[in-house]
Amino acid sequence: MYNLLKAALDVSSVRKSVISDNLANINTKNFKRSDVKFEAFLNSAIERVPFKATNEKHIKLGNEYYEVVQDRGTTMRSDGNNVDLDIEKANQAANTLMYNALISTLNSRFQMFSNVVRGGR
């Protein structure tokens, strides 16, 4: 479970960088926005592996389970740029919410283990 939370936090960090790059290049001619694809990799890993992994090799974590892809299929403006400020800000807000939820989950887990180690005190 911790490896999965760590991978999700890593992806959230990469996603933040990608969104920041998109926003920084909103006025760059012919710039194509990028996105991080992680959920499809996660879903395929979950389908192949039972929830309780018995071997560290079952669910490989790291950048082999996400990819940064460029959106070359759309063009929003005559200069070839396809960054939409509203979409990027919405993606940024969603990513922040996800990051905060992951941190809360991780903190809850650590608190639970801390209580167990202290004997419930």
C-alpha positions, 0 to 999 in steps of 0.5 A, a space after each residue: 500500500 505504501 509503494 502505491 501511495 508513493 507512486 501516486 505522490 510521485 505522479 502527482 509531483 510530475 503532473 504538477 511540473 507538466 501543468 506548470 510547463 503548460 502554463 509557462 508556455 501558454 504564449 509560445 508559438 506552436 507549443 503543444 500541451 502535455 499530460 501525465 497518463 497514470 491511471 490507465 497503467 494503474 488500472 492494468 496493474 490492478 487487473 493483473 495483480 491481486 490487491 495483496 502483493 506477495 512479491 515486490 515484482 508484482 507491481 513495479 513502481 516508478 516512471 515505467 507506470 506513467 508517461 508524459 504525452 503531448 496533445 498534438 491532436 488539437 490546436 486552439 489558436 492560429 499560432 498552433 498553441 493548444 494550451 487552454 488556461 481554464 483547463 490547465 487551472 482545473 487540472 492544477 486544482 484537481 491535482 492539488 486535491 489529489 495530492 492533499 488526499 494522498 498525504 492525508 491517507 499516508 498521514 492516517 496510516 502513519 498515525 495508526 502505526 504510531 498508535 500500535 507501536 505505543 500500545 494505543 496510548 
